[in-house]
Structure formats: structure tokens, C-alpha cells
Amino acid sequence: MYRQGDVLILPVPEEAVPQSVRGLPPSPRDGRGRMVLALGEATGHAHALAGPGTLLRTPDPLVPDHLHLPSGGRLVHEEHAAITLPKGWYRVIRQREYVPGSVRVVAD
């Protein structure tokens, strides 16, 4: 299990990745060719990985993303220490908060 700020990354076995997720198109990379797991709305800082891999994301921000790193990767952020991730599949969960009447992803 890995955590970088408001992003939690859980290794999962390949067979635990739902077929509905595998059918999603890969999320587009940013202008620097990175997979952005979370982007700070106020700062523009990003939890991001460069290199081979695929980020699968549903339109619902409360549903975890899935990340496939066939040869591992290095997660970086402007304000946090980098994290080296071994090859494999991961579930990516953004921190959430309760506000009266709803649950939402924490704004960075």
C-alpha cells in the first residue's frame, strides 16, 4: 500500500481488475506525456507517472481508478517524496470528505 498526499495506491492482483474497467479506454496523458492520478486545482501540482503504463478511469470521481504498470514506475509530485512502484496493477483512490448531504473528492 502506498500513499502520496491525498492519493492512496493499493496493489491488486490482475484477476481482481473488473472486466468493466479493462474495457475502458486509457486516460489521455497530459502535455508532458504523464499519467496524472490527481491534479491540484489550486496549485496545478500533479501526482503523476511517466513511462509505460495505462490509467483506466471512469467518469465518476468517487469510483477508484486502476493503473497498470508493466515495468513499474515512479510517482512524483512537486511537494511530496517520489515513490517507486513495482510492476503490476493498482487501485487508485482519491481521499474523500463528507460535507452535509454528500461525499466528494478532497480538493487540493
Buried (B, 14 or more C-beta within 10 A) or exposed (E): EBEBBBBBBBBBEEEEBEEEBEEBEEBEBEEEEBBBBBEBEEEEBBBBBBEEBBBBBEEEEEEBBBBBBEEBBEBBBEEBEEBEBEEBBBBBBBEEEEEEEEEEBEEB
